[in-house]
């Protein structure tokens, strides 16, 4: 029946063995009818007692039965389908084959499904064979930003900055581990007890991280940061309320006049999205090199060279760090260098690049404010193992960094650019900074939405003359303070 994609059977014994129970079932049912005749009364009363459980409980048991059956059917597909032959099969052919095998199996076990349940079952089995099982619908859902798995029974997603628990589950830990192994083996990695954590990238560019037992105590932990197929431009972010038009005008002048920019913020605050948007102000004639742990930047310029770091192999060899990429990038005649995220010893090379002719370079760091961002840069330099006096370190930072853009995810899930701060120099051993734009919170609506507005700080930009020389004569009113309404 499924000869095209079915595995070649070594011998036909399997067919008679499956056919044997069918003739036996009919005689058993007919011959067994006289025997239970003396007990019709109890059988009539017991169904009435069994009807007592609430519908929700029956539905839960039915769902559990379908989950168990799906696992059995998936194993049957693996046993029967020639997976090597499926590589050249179309989606329609594979779906038809799965539907036929499922119908045959359901008829054998005499389990009746509604048309909707059968459709969902066939869809799930297709995802098990070709996709990532229960995670596949979430990966296709455009409203989902992050997928977070805490063991086989708890799958969370983030929508609009808010976490919510889904009704999607894995059958058990083995099922979850099989999906994890399917992801990491596709990119030449492995994860097991001896190597219990892994970073990888899915086929669509989404960032994947997993930790498995014994490090993960209550079941394997998976986090997927979905890759946005459509890049958000500055106009889109302004329309979403991430920052104001005045701030957009200022940032355009800052990037176009080749100020060195650091985008600072917490996890999930929108640092990479902001960096992508800022890169849209870079002139198309410039040569740009990007360095990332996981390639996420989507630059639209013509002359872009992309680099990605690589972890060590099973033997602990072959690692290529961001610092290795950054050192090599300096020999490749870049106009600008963009580092996806600076988190370690590569910071010293990044600052040196900003100080030695690669004006307009950009990167992101994890910090809660502009002042914290400067302190984090100092700490990373100290961790790099280079012994320098604190004043020399701060002087290096003050001369390299021109602008710190702070982005934050607020309590209501919205992402805002809460501060734009200029680094103006040194006074003694202190790095001097001035805030030119900020987001002022004025309250909260009953539904939890943050109320506030963007405003200038009333201070003229330290780089106003530089902007003017490059042809960006921003009006003085751009920096005016806006009173709360």
LINHUGI-V748388 format. One record per run of one state. SS is the DSSP state (@ for helix, = for strand, . for the rest). FROM is the first residue (numbers start at 1). TO is the last residue. If there is no record, write none. Layout:
{{SS;FROM;TO} {SS;FROM;TO}}
//
This chain:
{{.;1;5} {=;6;6} {.;7;12} {@;13;31} {.;32;34} {@;35;50} {.;51;54} {@;55;80} {=;81;81} {.;82;82} {@;83;86} {.;87;90} {@;91;109} {.;110;114} {@;115;130} {.;131;132} {@;133;140} {.;141;145} {=;146;150} {.;151;154} {=;155;159} {.;160;161} {=;162;165} {.;166;172} {@;173;186} {.;187;196} {=;197;201} {.;202;206} {=;207;211} {.;212;220} {=;221;225} {.;226;233} {@;234;240} {.;241;244} {@;245;256} {.;257;260} {=;261;265} {.;266;270} {@;271;279} {.;280;287} {=;288;292} {.;293;303} {=;304;308} {.;309;309} {=;310;310} {.;311;319} {=;320;320} {.;321;321} {@;322;329} {.;330;335} {=;336;339} {.;340;345} {@;346;355} {.;356;361} {=;362;366} {.;367;369} {@;370;383} {.;384;389} {@;390;400} {.;401;402} {=;403;409} {.;410;414} {=;415;427} {.;428;429} {=;430;444} {.;445;449} {=;450;456} {.;457;463} {@;464;469} {.;470;475} {@;476;479} {.;480;485}}
//
